[in-house]
Amino acid sequence: MTLPSLWATLAIALPVLGTLIAGLSAVDLAYHLRAGADILGTGRIPTLDTWTFTAAGSSWHDAQWGAQAVFAWVYQVAGWTGLALLRSVLVATTFLCLLLACRARGLDMRRAALLAIAAFIVSAAALALRPQLVGMALFGILVFLLADRGAHPGRLWLAPIVVIAWANVHGSFFLGPVLIGLAWLEDLDRRSPGARRTLAVAVVALVAALVNPFGLEVWRYAIGLTTNTFVTSRITEWQPTSLRSVDGILFFASAALVFVLIARRRAVVPWPALVAVGLFAAIGTYAIRGVAWWSLGMPVVVAELLSGGGASERPAAGEVAEEQPAAGAARRDRA
């Protein structure tokens, strides 16, 4: 095995091994399995709460129905072993996509792998099998598509499909159009000929998010949940991130490292990168649950700062890419 292959293996194997050692938590999973079983058994998405005696008959907006149905089906077919394997696949997908995205931004395999491993360490507490983990895998896929859009612009049109799936499994789907919007800002800053295409994909992704059983209600659900004072004041994972928890310490330590990198960078930091850092730092600070999105959003930004180049600097479709042999050989050596 070559050294680059070893780094790539570590970047994926360590997160998978860590989740397998941790085991499955049934705290949220049991509830999602029951909801999924009801969906598969009745062929309908529940609209009323029939489980909680204090809220029986209240309306229920089950925006996570897609993930629940998948979890229940896997459990019926393969039991807890199947669920453990599903979790491993989702985790592997997430960090493989981060690794590939960092490589697409110009990093060598070692540094790309280290960024993926760092993302795993910061987000480890959020890797339980729940609908959010499905959202994290879709987040990773979208990050890769965007990072690689300069080399493969046509693949960017897969992004709205990713958003459709995301809008049917977890309320974090709104991050999909946000990511595409940040990519559009980057294209504008670089005067990329692909800026119009990225903007068009962003608009289509916004519309694609409405392809779900609830339509516009999924947006009201996502916004309402994050601004509900009852939820944010009583549920631990929705409370502000602080240094009183391991997750909070890891978040603020990683944020400090990113800010130091920005401060010490000799070249001017592109303003879209600063917007991305500020946005995901705000999400991570707002609630402990947001730390996961910070950890997944930062590797590509950091890769861009470390490499001094990126995917959107590559020739877009229709442009001629003239590469000197010596430069190509240098890149191969670096890999």
C-alpha positions in Angstrom: 0.0 0.0 0.0 1.3 3.4 -0.9 1.6 6.2 1.6 -1.2 8.3 0.0 -3.5 5.2 0.0 -2.7 4.7 3.7 -3.7 8.2 4.5 -6.9 7.8 2.5 -7.7 4.6 4.3 -7.1 6.2 7.7 -9.4 9.1 6.8 -12.3 6.7 6.3 -11.5 3.8 8.5 -10.9 5.8 11.7 -14.4 7.4 11.7 -16.0 4.0 10.8 -14.1 2.2 13.5 -14.9 4.9 16.0 -18.7 4.6 15.4 -18.6 0.8 15.5 -16.8 0.8 18.8 -19.3 3.4 20.2 -22.2 1.2 19.4 -25.8 2.2 18.6 -27.7 4.5 21.0 -31.4 3.7 21.2 -32.4 7.0 22.8 -33.7 8.6 19.6 -33.3 5.6 17.3 -36.2 3.6 19.0 -38.6 6.5 18.4 -37.5 6.8 14.7 -37.9 3.0 14.3 -41.4 3.1 15.6 -42.4 6.0 13.4 -40.8 4.3 10.4 -42.7 1.0 11.2 -45.9 2.9 11.3 -45.1 4.6 7.9 -44.3 1.3 6.3 -47.2 -0.5 7.9 -49.9 2.1 7.0 -48.4 3.6 3.8 -49.0 7.1 5.3 -46.9 9.7 7.0 -48.3 10.4 10.5 -50.0 13.8 10.9 -51.2 13.5 14.5 -49.4 12.7 17.7 -51.0 9.5 19.0 -48.1 8.5 21.3 -47.8 11.2 23.9 -50.6 11.3 26.4 -50.0 15.0 27.2 -50.2 16.0 23.5 -52.5 13.3 22.0 -54.3 14.6 19.0 -51.8 17.5 18.3 -50.6 18.0 14.8 -47.3 16.4 13.9 -45.1 17.6 11.1 -42.9 14.5 10.6 -40.3 16.1 8.3 -37.9 13.2 9.0 -40.3 10.6 7.6 -37.9 9.5 4.8 -35.0 8.6 7.1 -37.5 6.9 9.5 -38.8 4.7 6.8 -35.3 3.7 5.7 -34.3 2.9 9.3 -37.4 0.8 9.9 -36.9 -1.1 6.6 -33.3 -1.9 7.4 -34.2 -3.0 10.8 -36.9 -5.3 9.5 -34.5 -6.9 7.0 -31.3 -7.1 9.0 -32.0 -6.1 12.6 -29.5 -4.2 14.7 -26.6 -5.5 12.6 -28.1 -3.9 9.6 -28.6 -0.6 11.4 -24.9 -0.7 12.5 -23.8 -1.3 8.9 -26.1 1.5 7.7 -24.5 3.9 10.1 -21.0 2.8 9.0 -22.0 3.5 5.3 -23.3 6.9 6.2 -20.2 7.8 8.2 -17.9 6.5 5.5 -19.8 8.5 2.8 -19.5 11.7 4.8 -15.8 11.6 5.4 -14.9 10.1 2.0 -16.7 13.1 0.4 -14.8 15.5 2.6 -11.6 13.9 1.7 -12.4 14.1 -2.0 -13.5 17.7 -1.7 -10.2 18.7 0.0 -8.3 16.9 -2.8 -10.4 18.7 -5.4 -9.3 22.0 -3.7 -5.7 21.1 -4.5 -4.4 19.5 -1.2 -2.2 16.5 -1.2 -3.6 13.3 0.2 -1.9 13.6 3.7 -3.2 17.0 4.5 -6.7 16.2 3.0 -6.8 13.1 5.2 -5.8 15.1 8.3 -8.6 17.6 7.7 -11.1 14.8 7.3 -9.9 13.2 10.5 -10.0 16.5 12.3 -13.6 16.9 11.2 -14.4 13.5 12.6 -12.9 14.3 16.0 -15.0 17.5 16.3 -18.2 16.0 15.0 -17.9 12.6 16.7 -20.6 13.2 19.2 -23.1 13.9 16.4 -22.6 10.6 14.6 -25.4 8.6 16.2 -27.8 6.9 13.9 -30.6 9.4 13.5 -32.0 11.4 10.6 -29.3 14.1 11.1 -26.6 11.6 10.1 -28.4 11.1 6.8 -28.3 14.8 6.4 -24.6 14.9 7.2 -23.9 12.3 4.4 -25.9 14.4 2.0 -24.0 17.5 3.2 -20.7 15.8 2.4 -21.9 14.7 -1.1 -22.9 18.3 -1.9 -19.7 19.7 -0.6 -17.8 17.4 -2.9 -19.9 18.3 -5.9 -19.3 22.0 -5.3 -15.6 21.6 -4.7 -15.2 19.7 -7.9 -17.4 21.8 -10.0 -14.5 23.4 -11.9 -13.3 20.1 -13.2 -16.8 18.5 -13.7 -19.3 21.3 -14.0 -22.1 19.0 -15.3 -22.1 17.1 -12.0 -23.3 20.2 -10.3 -26.8 19.5 -11.6 -26.9 16.6 -9.2 -27.1 19.1 -6.4 -30.9 19.7 -6.6 -31.4 15.9 -6.5 -29.4 15.8 -3.3 -31.5 18.6 -1.9 -34.8 16.8 -2.7 -33.6 13.7 -0.8 -32.4 16.0 2.1 -35.7 17.8 2.4 -37.4 14.5 3.0 -35.1 13.2 5.8 -34.0 16.1 8.0 -34.7 19.8 8.7 -31.1 20.7 8.0 -31.9 20.6 4.3 -31.8 24.4 4.1 -28.0 24.2 4.3 -28.0 22.7 0.8 -29.1 26.0 -0.9 -26.8 27.9 1.5 -23.8 25.8 0.4 -24.6 26.4 -3.3 -25.1 30.1 -2.6 -21.7 30.3 -1.0 -20.2 28.6 -4.1 -21.9 31.2 -6.3 -20.3 34.0 -4.2 -17.0 32.4 -4.7 -17.5 32.2 -8.5 -18.5 35.9 -8.5 -15.4 36.8 -6.6 -13.2 35.0 -9.1 -15.1 36.2 -12.1 -15.7 32.5 -13.0 -17.5 31.8 -16.3 -19.5 29.2 -14.3 -21.1 31.7 -12.0 -24.4 31.8 -13.9 -24.6 28.0 -13.9 -24.0 27.9 -10.1 -26.7 30.6 -9.6 -29.1 28.6 -11.7 -28.4 25.4 -9.7 -29.0 27.4 -6.5 -32.4 28.6 -7.7 -33.3 25.1 -8.9 -32.2 23.7 -5.5 -34.5 26.1 -3.7 -37.4 24.9 -5.8 -36.3 21.3 -5.3 -36.6 21.6 -1.6 -40.3 21.9 -2.1 -40.5 18.4 -3.5 -41.8 16.8 -0.4 -45.2 15.8 1.1 -45.4 19.1 3.0 -44.3 21.6 0.4 -43.4 25.0 1.9 -44.2 23.7 5.4 -40.7 22.1 5.6 -39.2 25.6 5.6 -41.5 26.8 8.3 -40.6 23.7 10.3 -36.9 24.2 9.9 -37.0 27.9 10.8 -39.6 27.5 13.6 -37.6 24.7 15.3 -34.4 26.7 15.4 -36.1 29.8 16.8 -38.5 28.1 19.2 -37.6 29.4 22.6 -39.1 26.4 24.4 -36.9 24.1 22.4 -33.7 26.2 22.6 -34.1 26.7 26.4 -35.0 23.2 27.5 -33.3 20.8 25.1 -29.5 20.5 25.8 -28.4 20.1 22.2 -30.2 23.2 21.1 -28.6 25.4 23.8 -25.7 27.7 23.1 -22.3 26.0 22.7 -20.0 26.6 25.7 -16.7 25.4 27.1 -18.5 23.4 29.7 -18.7 20.4 27.4 -16.2 18.4 25.4 -18.0 19.2 22.2 -17.8 22.9 23.0 -14.1 22.7 23.8 -13.4 21.0 20.5 -15.5 23.5 18.6 -13.9 26.6 20.1 -10.4 25.1 19.8 -11.0 24.3 16.1 -12.5 27.7 15.5 -9.4 29.3 17.1 -7.1 27.3 14.8 -9.1 28.5 11.7 -9.0 32.1 12.8 -5.2 31.8 13.4 -4.7 30.4 10.0 -6.7 33.3 8.5 -4.7 35.9 10.5 -1.3 34.4 9.6 -2.0 33.9 5.9 0.1 36.2 3.9 -2.2 36.4 0.9 -5.5 38.1 1.0 -8.3 35.8 2.2 -11.2 35.9 -0.3 -14.2 37.5 1.2 -16.5 34.5 0.3 -14.3 32.3 2.4 -14.6 34.7 5.3 -18.4 34.7 4.9 -18.4 30.9 5.0 -16.2 30.8 8.2 -18.4 33.4 9.8 -21.7 31.6 8.9 -20.6 28.2 10.1 -19.0 29.7 13.2 -22.3 31.3 14.0 -24.2 28.0 13.5 -21.7 26.2 15.7 -22.0 28.9 18.4 -25.7 29.2 18.3 -26.3 25.6 19.5 -24.2 22.5 20.4 -26.1 20.7 17.6 -24.6 23.2 15.1 -21.0 22.0 15.9 -21.4 19.1 13.4 -22.2 21.5 10.5 -19.1 23.6 11.4 -16.9 20.6 11.4 -18.2 19.5 8.0 -18.2 22.9 6.4 -14.7 24.0 7.4 -12.4 21.4 5.8 -12.9 22.6 2.3 -12.5 26.2 3.3 -9.3 25.4 5.1 -8.1 23.3 2.2 -8.6 26.3 0.0 -6.5 28.5 2.3 -3.7 25.9 2.6 -3.5 25.2 -1.1 -3.8 28.7 -2.4 -6.0 27.5 -5.2 -9.3 25.7 -5.8 -11.7 23.9 -8.0 -13.2 27.0 -9.4 -9.8 28.2 -10.7 -9.7 25.2 -13.0 -11.0 25.6 -16.6 -14.7 25.5 -16.9 -16.6 23.6 -19.5 -15.6 24.7 -23.0 -12.3 26.2 -21.9 -9.0 24.7 -22.9 -6.8 23.5 -20.1 -3.2 23.8 -21.1 -0.9 22.2 -18.5 2.8 22.1 -18.6 4.3 18.6 -18.2 6.6 19.8 -15.4 3.6 21.2 -13.4 1.6 18.0 -14.0 4.6 15.9 -12.8 4.9 18.1 -9.7 1.3 17.5 -8.8 1.6 13.8 -9.2 4.7 13.7 -7.0 2.8 15.8 -4.4 -0.1 13.2 -4.4 
